[in-house]
């Protein structure tokens, strides 16, 4: 894994600024403050609390986008080792600020990752495209009332990145997300899965229309211990990889939700990825690390 450089620190600072703005903007001045251990009874955070109580309390996986609605700031780092000694590092992971503006809705304002592509001879760096995502939760029941959830996503990627890392097209991605758990809030297992298809506005002959099926198998055996195995199967229709399939397996563990102050909680995770589970892969192996502050 790479050490923090100036761009990574800049990305983290940007994220911290987003989080600070969100807390200041959405906290109801008449509600209990973040520094208080009590729960808000009105305003923005009351909606957040009600929404999250209605759904299962599983952990968001490292790779699979959870069907649950979350309110947090998230920063990931992804390192992929490719053939010929090439290493691609994504500082930020395209994550960012996640907000719950109403009972059944979440919006994610992506923080573009700062990319670093290092070969034995050259290094290319720059920003990736901006991403936005909206979730709408159709059905949900917490652990005491069924332990399941059904959610729809609509994602969009905007061609705002630097030349070496932009897709040069707006890409829309509708997704269906499902989850089912067995057990209680303190221990159990759950399965979270998403099925999506991407539609680029241009450059179809390069990007194609990939279909991605992600699934997370997750356990919960103590207050802060969440081991998991995730699979990600991609099939390309058209484009450079037309007709090819790639299966990525991620072995991970997440620690959280660790109380910080008031309603804020810290979540940390790490996972090892291998992409040689099928006959085709865009990289060999890699690491994913994740840091989140839920509020």
FIMI-866029 format. One record per residue (C-alpha): residue number from 1; x negated, y, z; residue in three letters. Coordinates in nm, 3 decimals, padded with zeros to 5 digits, m for minus. Layout:
residues N
+-----+---------+---------+---------+------+
! pos !    east !   north !      up ! code !
+-----+---------+---------+---------+------+
! NUM !       X !       Y !       Z !  ALA !
...
+-----+---------+---------+---------+------+
end
This chain:
residues 295
+-----+---------+---------+---------+------+
! pos !    east !   north !      up ! code !
+-----+---------+---------+---------+------+
!   1 !  00.000 !  00.000 !  00.000 !  UNK !
!   2 ! m00.117 !  00.352 ! m00.068 !  UNK !
!   3 ! m00.203 !  00.616 !  00.189 !  UNK !
!   4 ! m00.014 !  00.943 !  00.210 !  UNK !
!   5 ! m00.143 !  01.204 ! m00.035 !  UNK !
!   6 ! m00.051 !  01.570 ! m00.081 !  UNK !
!   7 !  00.239 !  01.487 ! m00.313 !  UNK !
!   8 !  00.378 !  01.230 ! m00.069 !  UNK !
!   9 !  00.356 !  01.479 !  00.216 !  UNK !
!  10 !  00.527 !  01.738 ! m00.003 !  UNK !
!  11 !  00.804 !  01.489 ! m00.083 !  UNK !
!  12 !  00.851 !  01.408 !  00.286 !  UNK !
!  13 !  00.864 !  01.779 !  00.370 !  UNK !
!  14 !  01.129 !  01.831 !  00.103 !  UNK !
!  15 !  01.332 !  01.546 !  00.250 !  UNK !
!  16 !  01.301 !  01.681 !  00.601 !  UNK !
!  17 !  01.426 !  02.014 !  00.472 !  UNK !
!  18 !  01.727 !  01.845 !  00.311 !  UNK !
!  19 !  01.808 !  01.670 !  00.638 !  UNK !
!  20 !  01.778 !  01.990 !  00.840 !  UNK !
!  21 !  02.002 !  02.178 !  00.597 !  UNK !
!  22 !  02.261 !  01.902 !  00.606 !  UNK !
!  23 !  02.274 !  01.890 !  00.985 !  UNK !
!  24 !  02.304 !  02.267 !  01.012 !  UNK !
!  25 !  02.558 !  02.294 !  00.730 !  UNK !
!  26 !  02.792 !  02.016 !  00.831 !  UNK !
!  27 !  02.784 !  02.026 !  01.209 !  UNK !
!  28 !  03.107 !  02.178 !  01.336 !  UNK !
!  29 !  03.013 !  02.458 !  01.581 !  UNK !
!  30 !  03.310 !  02.352 !  01.795 !  UNK !
!  31 !  03.199 !  01.987 !  01.802 !  UNK !
!  32 !  02.951 !  01.818 !  02.031 !  UNK !
!  33 !  02.595 !  01.895 !  01.923 !  UNK !
!  34 !  02.346 !  01.639 !  01.788 !  UNK !
!  35 !  02.150 !  01.664 !  02.109 !  UNK !
!  36 !  02.441 !  01.538 !  02.315 !  UNK !
!  37 !  02.498 !  01.164 !  02.367 !  UNK !
!  38 !  02.873 !  01.217 !  02.344 !  UNK !
!  39 !  03.069 !  01.154 !  02.025 !  UNK !
!  40 !  03.216 !  01.442 !  01.826 !  UNK !
!  41 !  03.593 !  01.473 !  01.853 !  UNK !
!  42 !  03.650 !  01.706 !  01.556 !  UNK !
!  43 !  03.481 !  01.823 !  01.240 !  UNK !
!  44 !  03.238 !  01.656 !  01.002 !  UNK !
!  45 !  03.087 !  01.401 !  01.240 !  UNK !
!  46 !  03.429 !  01.290 !  01.365 !  UNK !
!  47 !  03.509 !  01.186 !  01.007 !  UNK !
!  48 !  03.174 !  01.007 !  00.983 !  UNK !
!  49 !  03.236 !  00.818 !  01.308 !  UNK !
!  50 !  03.588 !  00.716 !  01.206 !  UNK !
!  51 !  03.473 !  00.601 !  00.862 !  UNK !
!  52 !  03.187 !  00.392 !  00.996 !  UNK !
!  53 !  03.398 !  00.235 !  01.271 !  UNK !
!  54 !  03.642 !  00.104 !  01.010 !  UNK !
!  55 !  03.372 ! m00.094 !  00.826 !  UNK !
!  56 !  03.114 ! m00.360 !  00.918 !  UNK !
!  57 !  02.803 ! m00.243 !  01.099 !  UNK !
!  58 !  02.545 ! m00.431 !  00.892 !  UNK !
!  59 !  02.208 ! m00.283 !  00.797 !  UNK !
!  60 !  02.148 ! m00.127 !  00.455 !  UNK !
!  61 !  01.912 ! m00.367 !  00.270 !  UNK !
!  62 !  01.576 ! m00.262 !  00.125 !  UNK !
!  63 !  01.679 ! m00.295 ! m00.241 !  UNK !
!  64 !  02.051 ! m00.369 ! m00.272 !  UNK !
!  65 !  02.266 ! m00.056 ! m00.239 !  UNK !
!  66 !  02.503 ! m00.131 !  00.046 !  UNK !
!  67 !  02.881 ! m00.117 ! m00.008 !  UNK !
!  68 !  02.900 !  00.045 !  00.337 !  UNK !
!  69 !  02.922 !  00.423 !  00.368 !  UNK !
!  70 !  02.619 !  00.577 !  00.540 !  UNK !
!  71 !  02.507 !  00.919 !  00.657 !  UNK !
!  72 !  02.130 !  00.942 !  00.667 !  UNK !
!  73 !  01.812 !  01.069 !  00.507 !  UNK !
!  74 !  01.605 !  00.794 !  00.345 !  UNK !
!  75 !  01.247 !  00.787 !  00.216 !  UNK !
!  76 !  01.105 !  00.477 !  00.043 !  UNK !
!  77 !  00.770 !  00.389 ! m00.108 !  UNK !
!  78 !  00.748 !  00.123 ! m00.380 !  UNK !
!  79 !  00.419 ! m00.023 ! m00.506 !  UNK !
!  80 !  00.418 ! m00.253 ! m00.810 !  UNK !
!  81 !  00.111 ! m00.445 ! m00.928 !  UNK !
!  82 !  00.112 ! m00.499 ! m01.304 !  UNK !
!  83 ! m00.102 ! m00.691 ! m01.551 !  UNK !
!  84 ! m00.449 ! m00.563 ! m01.633 !  UNK !
!  85 ! m00.511 ! m00.406 ! m01.293 !  UNK !
!  86 ! m00.238 ! m00.138 ! m01.326 !  UNK !
!  87 ! m00.059 ! m00.017 ! m01.013 !  UNK !
!  88 !  00.259 !  00.192 ! m01.021 !  UNK !
!  89 !  00.351 !  00.377 ! m00.700 !  UNK !
!  90 !  00.685 !  00.548 ! m00.643 !  UNK !
!  91 !  00.663 !  00.796 ! m00.352 !  UNK !
!  92 !  01.018 !  00.864 ! m00.242 !  UNK !
!  93 !  01.180 !  00.570 ! m00.415 !  UNK !
!  94 !  01.453 !  00.785 ! m00.568 !  UNK !
!  95 !  01.638 !  00.788 ! m00.235 !  UNK !
!  96 !  01.728 !  01.101 ! m00.042 !  UNK !
!  97 !  02.026 !  01.248 !  00.141 !  UNK !
!  98 !  02.340 !  01.039 !  00.201 !  UNK !
!  99 !  02.656 !  01.214 !  00.320 !  UNK !
! 100 !  03.015 !  01.115 !  00.404 !  UNK !
! 101 !  03.235 !  01.414 !  00.312 !  UNK !
! 102 !  03.564 !  01.225 !  00.357 !  UNK !
! 103 !  03.690 !  00.899 !  00.503 !  UNK !
! 104 !  03.646 !  00.677 !  00.196 !  UNK !
! 105 !  03.373 !  00.866 !  00.009 !  UNK !
! 106 !  02.994 !  00.889 !  00.022 !  UNK !
! 107 !  02.768 !  01.099 ! m00.199 !  UNK !
! 108 !  02.394 !  01.047 ! m00.239 !  UNK !
! 109 !  02.175 !  01.336 ! m00.352 !  UNK !
! 110 !  01.868 !  01.160 ! m00.480 !  UNK !
! 111 !  01.521 !  01.285 ! m00.411 !  UNK !
! 112 !  01.316 !  01.223 ! m00.728 !  UNK !
! 113 !  01.024 !  00.993 ! m00.665 !  UNK !
! 114 !  00.672 !  01.119 ! m00.729 !  UNK !
! 115 !  00.516 !  00.856 ! m00.956 !  UNK !
! 116 !  00.153 !  00.752 ! m00.978 !  UNK !
! 117 !  00.051 !  00.509 ! m01.256 !  UNK !
! 118 ! m00.310 !  00.399 ! m01.205 !  UNK !
! 119 ! m00.498 !  00.187 ! m01.459 !  UNK !
! 120 ! m00.866 !  00.086 ! m01.447 !  UNK !
! 121 ! m00.943 !  00.386 ! m01.670 !  UNK !
! 122 ! m00.675 !  00.653 ! m01.618 !  UNK !
! 123 ! m00.425 !  00.788 ! m01.366 !  UNK !
! 124 ! m00.097 !  00.952 ! m01.464 !  UNK !
! 125 !  00.123 !  01.129 ! m01.209 !  UNK !
! 126 !  00.453 !  01.314 ! m01.217 !  UNK !
! 127 !  00.814 !  01.332 ! m01.104 !  UNK !
! 128 !  01.082 !  01.080 ! m01.200 !  UNK !
! 129 !  01.437 !  01.171 ! m01.302 !  UNK !
! 130 !  01.698 !  01.307 ! m01.060 !  UNK !
! 131 !  01.968 !  01.060 ! m00.953 !  UNK !
! 132 !  02.313 !  01.112 ! m00.803 !  UNK !
! 133 !  02.557 !  00.851 ! m00.672 !  UNK !
! 134 !  02.914 !  00.856 ! m00.547 !  UNK !
! 135 !  03.074 !  00.567 ! m00.356 !  UNK !
! 136 !  03.447 !  00.511 ! m00.302 !  UNK !
! 137 !  03.540 !  00.245 ! m00.047 !  UNK !
! 138 !  03.854 !  00.055 ! m00.149 !  UNK !
! 139 !  03.884 ! m00.194 !  00.138 !  UNK !
! 140 !  03.701 ! m00.247 !  00.466 !  UNK !
! 141 !  03.737 ! m00.423 !  00.799 !  UNK !
! 142 !  03.491 ! m00.417 !  01.089 !  UNK !
! 143 !  03.358 ! m00.724 !  01.270 !  UNK !
! 144 !  03.669 ! m00.758 !  01.488 !  UNK !
! 145 !  03.918 ! m00.744 !  01.200 !  UNK !
! 146 !  03.773 ! m00.948 !  00.912 !  UNK !
! 147 !  03.414 ! m00.831 !  00.855 !  UNK !
! 148 !  03.431 ! m00.742 !  00.483 !  UNK !
! 149 !  03.410 ! m00.446 !  00.243 !  UNK !
! 150 !  03.482 ! m00.360 ! m00.124 !  UNK !
! 151 !  03.340 ! m00.042 ! m00.276 !  UNK !
! 152 !  03.297 !  00.114 ! m00.621 !  UNK !
! 153 !  02.997 !  00.328 ! m00.722 !  UNK !
! 154 !  02.936 !  00.573 ! m01.004 !  UNK !
! 155 !  02.574 !  00.669 ! m01.051 !  UNK !
! 156 !  02.406 !  00.909 ! m01.291 !  UNK !
! 157 !  02.041 !  00.965 ! m01.375 !  UNK !
! 158 !  01.952 !  01.304 ! m01.526 !  UNK !
! 159 !  01.648 !  01.352 ! m01.756 !  UNK !
! 160 !  01.470 !  01.600 ! m01.530 !  UNK !
! 161 !  01.141 !  01.414 ! m01.478 !  UNK !
! 162 !  00.796 !  01.473 ! m01.617 !  UNK !
! 163 !  00.716 !  01.348 ! m01.967 !  UNK !
! 164 !  00.550 !  01.023 ! m01.863 !  UNK !
! 165 !  00.832 !  00.918 ! m01.628 !  UNK !
! 166 !  01.160 !  01.052 ! m01.769 !  UNK !
! 167 !  01.407 !  00.834 ! m01.959 !  UNK !
! 168 !  01.488 !  01.131 ! m02.186 !  UNK !
! 169 !  01.858 !  01.049 ! m02.154 !  UNK !
! 170 !  02.146 !  01.080 ! m01.912 !  UNK !
! 171 !  02.225 !  00.732 ! m01.781 !  UNK !
! 172 !  02.559 !  00.649 ! m01.615 !  UNK !
! 173 !  02.590 !  00.333 ! m01.405 !  UNK !
! 174 !  02.926 !  00.207 ! m01.275 !  UNK !
! 175 !  02.895 ! m00.057 ! m01.002 !  UNK !
! 176 !  03.118 ! m00.292 ! m00.806 !  UNK !
! 177 !  02.990 ! m00.371 ! m00.454 !  UNK !
! 178 !  03.117 ! m00.640 ! m00.217 !  UNK !
! 179 !  03.019 ! m00.760 !  00.130 !  UNK !
! 180 !  03.121 ! m01.032 !  00.374 !  UNK !
! 181 !  02.988 ! m01.100 !  00.722 !  UNK !
! 182 !  03.013 ! m01.375 !  00.983 !  UNK !
! 183 !  02.951 ! m01.311 !  01.349 !  UNK !
! 184 !  02.967 ! m01.014 !  01.583 !  UNK !
! 185 !  02.811 ! m00.668 !  01.597 !  UNK !
! 186 !  02.522 ! m00.801 !  01.806 !  UNK !
! 187 !  02.439 ! m01.111 !  01.600 !  UNK !
! 188 !  02.544 ! m01.282 !  01.280 !  UNK !
! 189 !  02.479 ! m01.300 !  00.907 !  UNK !
! 190 !  02.610 ! m01.109 !  00.607 !  UNK !
! 191 !  02.601 ! m01.111 !  00.229 !  UNK !
! 192 !  02.602 ! m00.784 !  00.032 !  UNK !
! 193 !  02.614 ! m00.787 ! m00.348 !  UNK !
! 194 !  02.643 ! m00.540 ! m00.636 !  UNK !
! 195 !  02.703 ! m00.580 ! m01.009 !  UNK !
! 196 !  02.623 ! m00.284 ! m01.235 !  UNK !
! 197 !  02.574 ! m00.194 ! m01.600 !  UNK !
! 198 !  02.389 !  00.114 ! m01.728 !  UNK !
! 199 !  02.485 !  00.321 ! m02.032 !  UNK !
! 200 !  02.225 !  00.570 ! m02.166 !  UNK !
! 201 !  02.343 !  00.872 ! m02.365 !  UNK !
! 202 !  02.042 !  00.841 ! m02.598 !  UNK !
! 203 !  01.734 !  00.625 ! m02.666 !  UNK !
! 204 !  01.942 !  00.305 ! m02.657 !  UNK !
! 205 !  01.686 !  00.144 ! m02.888 !  UNK !
! 206 !  01.434 !  00.178 ! m02.601 !  UNK !
! 207 !  01.642 !  00.167 ! m02.281 !  UNK !
! 208 !  01.911 ! m00.078 ! m02.389 !  UNK !
! 209 !  02.209 ! m00.143 ! m02.160 !  UNK !
! 210 !  02.082 ! m00.347 ! m01.864 !  UNK !
! 211 !  02.317 ! m00.540 ! m01.638 !  UNK !
! 212 !  02.187 ! m00.581 ! m01.281 !  UNK !
! 213 !  02.314 ! m00.821 ! m01.016 !  UNK !
! 214 !  02.166 ! m00.760 ! m00.670 !  UNK !
! 215 !  02.237 ! m00.974 ! m00.364 !  UNK !
! 216 !  02.112 ! m00.947 ! m00.005 !  UNK !
! 217 !  02.124 ! m01.237 !  00.243 !  UNK !
! 218 !  02.078 ! m01.076 !  00.584 !  UNK !
! 219 !  02.060 ! m01.196 !  00.941 !  UNK !
! 220 !  02.099 ! m01.010 !  01.270 !  UNK !
! 221 !  01.959 ! m01.186 !  01.572 !  UNK !
! 222 !  01.894 ! m00.910 !  01.824 !  UNK !
! 223 !  01.974 ! m00.544 !  01.868 !  UNK !
! 224 !  01.704 ! m00.420 !  01.631 !  UNK !
! 225 !  01.593 ! m00.720 !  01.421 !  UNK !
! 226 !  01.729 ! m00.770 !  01.065 !  UNK !
! 227 !  01.542 ! m01.024 !  00.846 !  UNK !
! 228 !  01.658 ! m01.060 !  00.487 !  UNK !
! 229 !  01.605 ! m01.216 !  00.144 !  UNK !
! 230 !  01.720 ! m01.025 ! m00.162 !  UNK !
! 231 !  01.751 ! m01.121 ! m00.528 !  UNK !
! 232 !  01.776 ! m00.887 ! m00.824 !  UNK !
! 233 !  01.865 ! m01.033 ! m01.165 !  UNK !
! 234 !  01.848 ! m00.803 ! m01.469 !  UNK !
! 235 !  01.968 ! m00.888 ! m01.820 !  UNK !
! 236 !  01.890 ! m00.645 ! m02.101 !  UNK !
! 237 !  02.131 ! m00.595 ! m02.389 !  UNK !
! 238 !  01.953 ! m00.407 ! m02.666 !  UNK !
! 239 !  01.644 ! m00.192 ! m02.621 !  UNK !
! 240 !  01.280 ! m00.293 ! m02.584 !  UNK !
! 241 !  01.363 ! m00.595 ! m02.365 !  UNK !
! 242 !  01.672 ! m00.708 ! m02.559 !  UNK !
! 243 !  01.788 ! m01.056 ! m02.454 !  UNK !
! 244 !  01.536 ! m01.088 ! m02.170 !  UNK !
! 245 !  01.611 ! m01.172 ! m01.806 !  UNK !
! 246 !  01.409 ! m01.076 ! m01.498 !  UNK !
! 247 !  01.455 ! m01.217 ! m01.147 !  UNK !
! 248 !  01.294 ! m01.031 ! m00.855 !  UNK !
! 249 !  01.293 ! m01.177 ! m00.504 !  UNK !
! 250 !  01.229 ! m00.955 ! m00.200 !  UNK !
! 251 !  01.140 ! m01.094 !  00.144 !  UNK !
! 252 !  01.195 ! m00.825 !  00.402 !  UNK !
! 253 !  01.258 ! m00.722 !  00.758 !  UNK !
! 254 !  01.425 ! m00.410 !  00.896 !  UNK !
! 255 !  01.402 ! m00.267 !  01.247 !  UNK !
! 256 !  01.685 ! m00.044 !  01.365 !  UNK !
! 257 !  01.893 !  00.137 !  01.465 !  UNK !
! 258 !  01.648 !  00.280 !  01.719 !  UNK !
! 259 !  01.798 !  00.571 !  01.923 !  UNK !
! 260 !  01.614 !  00.901 !  01.894 !  UNK !
! 261 !  01.819 !  01.192 !  02.026 !  UNK !
! 262 !  02.195 !  01.229 !  02.041 !  UNK !
! 263 !  02.348 !  01.058 !  01.739 !  UNK !
! 264 !  02.024 !  01.032 !  01.537 !  UNK !
! 265 !  01.869 !  00.687 !  01.494 !  UNK !
! 266 !  01.549 !  00.564 !  01.329 !  UNK !
! 267 !  01.537 !  00.270 !  01.085 !  UNK !
! 268 !  01.213 !  00.120 !  00.949 !  UNK !
! 269 !  01.173 ! m00.162 !  00.700 !  UNK !
! 270 !  00.921 ! m00.340 !  00.477 !  UNK !
! 271 !  00.938 ! m00.611 !  00.215 !  UNK !
! 272 !  00.724 ! m00.809 ! m00.027 !  UNK !
! 273 !  00.846 ! m00.848 ! m00.386 !  UNK !
! 274 !  00.762 ! m01.111 ! m00.645 !  UNK !
! 275 !  00.885 ! m01.084 ! m01.002 !  UNK !
! 276 !  00.739 ! m01.405 ! m01.144 !  UNK !
! 277 !  01.051 ! m01.608 ! m01.063 !  UNK !
! 278 !  01.159 ! m01.605 ! m01.428 !  UNK !
! 279 !  00.986 ! m01.632 ! m01.763 !  UNK !
! 280 !  00.972 ! m01.254 ! m01.807 !  UNK !
! 281 !  00.879 ! m00.975 ! m01.566 !  UNK !
! 282 !  00.784 ! m00.608 ! m01.587 !  UNK !
! 283 !  00.543 ! m00.646 ! m01.293 !  UNK !
! 284 !  00.381 ! m00.922 ! m01.090 !  UNK !
! 285 !  00.422 ! m00.840 ! m00.722 !  UNK !
! 286 !  00.478 ! m00.542 ! m00.499 !  UNK !
! 287 !  00.573 ! m00.389 ! m00.166 !  UNK !
! 288 !  00.870 ! m00.180 ! m00.051 !  UNK !
! 289 !  00.864 !  00.029 !  00.266 !  UNK !
! 290 !  01.157 !  00.231 !  00.395 !  UNK !
! 291 !  01.204 !  00.498 !  00.662 !  UNK !
! 292 !  01.549 !  00.638 !  00.743 !  UNK !
! 293 !  01.703 !  00.876 !  00.993 !  UNK !
! 294 !  02.074 !  00.807 !  01.040 !  UNK !
! 295 !  02.290 !  01.083 !  01.188 !  UNK !
+-----+---------+---------+---------+------+
end
